[in-house]
Amino acid sequence: MTEPDNLVLALLRDMRVEMKDMRAMMATKSDFDDLRSDIKRNFADVRSEMKSLAADVASDMLALEKRLSEQIVSLRRAVMEYHSSAIGHGILLSEFEERLRKVEQRLDMPPPETH
């Protein structure tokens, strides 16, 4: 009858070794706390970068709007000059201004500044 006891004892010893190996591979609370702090730190870094990127985009958009506005003013000036030279040929300024206003409204642009 000693043989089954030895078999059970041998199986228990094998299980103990396997459990020891499994415990060595298992994560501890400390591991999860470290992981959580790493995630929080990375999240804060990403949030900071997003705010910086948003500020850069806003700045670029303002610069683009200013350049576009300047180009429209320049275009309007060129149209006015063209009209002045072509008025003798029957081209009416009101037609140009009406079309320009429609384009500006369609693009949702503010009226140009006059200098």
C-alpha positions in Angstrom: 0.0 0.0 0.0 2.9 2.3 0.1 3.0 2.6 -3.6 -0.2 4.8 -4.0 1.0 7.0 -1.2 4.3 7.5 -3.0 2.5 8.2 -6.2 0.3 10.8 -4.6 3.3 12.3 -2.8 5.2 12.5 -6.1 2.2 14.2 -7.8 2.0 16.7 -4.9 5.7 17.4 -5.2 5.3 18.0 -9.0 2.4 20.3 -8.4 4.4 22.2 -5.8 7.2 22.8 -8.3 4.7 23.8 -11.0 2.9 26.2 -8.6 6.2 27.7 -7.6 7.0 28.4 -11.3 3.6 29.8 -11.9 3.9 32.1 -8.9 7.2 33.4 -10.2 5.5 34.3 -13.5 2.4 35.9 -11.9 2.3 39.7 -11.6 2.1 41.2 -8.1 0.2 44.2 -6.9 3.4 46.2 -7.0 3.7 45.3 -10.7 0.2 46.6 -11.4 0.9 49.8 -9.4 4.0 50.4 -11.5 2.1 49.8 -14.7 -0.7 52.1 -13.5 1.8 54.9 -12.8 3.5 54.4 -16.2 0.1 54.7 -17.9 -0.8 57.8 -16.0 2.6 59.4 -16.8 2.2 58.5 -20.5 -1.4 59.8 -20.6 -0.2 63.1 -19.1 2.5 63.3 -21.7 0.0 62.7 -24.5 -2.4 65.2 -23.1 0.4 67.8 -22.9 1.4 67.1 -26.5 -2.2 67.3 -27.7 -2.6 70.8 -26.0 0.7 71.9 -27.7 -0.5 70.6 -31.0 -3.9 72.3 -30.7 -2.1 75.6 -29.9 0.1 75.2 -33.0 -2.9 74.4 -35.2 -4.8 77.4 -33.9 -1.8 79.6 -34.6 -1.4 78.2 -38.1 -5.1 78.7 -38.8 -4.9 82.4 -37.7 -1.8 82.9 -39.9 -3.6 81.2 -42.8 -6.7 83.4 -42.4 -4.6 86.5 -42.3 -2.7 85.6 -45.5 -5.9 84.6 -47.2 -7.5 87.9 -46.2 -4.6 89.8 -47.6 -4.8 87.9 -50.9 -8.5 88.7 -51.2 -7.8 92.4 -50.5 -5.1 92.3 -53.2 -7.5 90.5 -55.6 -10.2 93.1 -54.9 -7.7 95.8 -55.6 -6.7 94.2 -58.9 -10.4 93.8 -59.9 -11.0 97.5 -59.1 -8.0 98.5 -61.2 -9.2 96.2 -64.0 -12.6 97.7 -63.8 -11.2 101.2 -63.9 -9.4 100.4 -67.1 -12.2 98.5 -68.7 -15.2 100.7 -67.7 -14.9 102.4 -71.1 -15.6 99.0 -72.7 -19.0 98.5 -71.0 -18.0 96.3 -68.1 -19.8 97.2 -64.9 -18.2 97.2 -61.5 -21.4 96.1 -59.8 -21.3 92.8 -61.6 -17.8 92.1 -60.3 -18.6 93.2 -56.7 -21.8 91.1 -56.7 -19.9 88.0 -57.8 -17.1 88.7 -55.3 -19.6 89.1 -52.5 -21.2 85.8 -53.4 -17.8 84.0 -53.3 -17.0 85.6 -50.0 -20.3 84.6 -48.5 -20.0 81.1 -49.8 -16.5 80.8 -48.2 -17.9 82.4 -45.0 -15.2 85.1 -45.0 -15.4 88.4 -43.2 -15.6 91.6 -45.3 -12.2 92.9 -46.2 -10.5 95.7 -44.3 -10.2 99.0 -46.2 -6.9 100.9 -45.9 
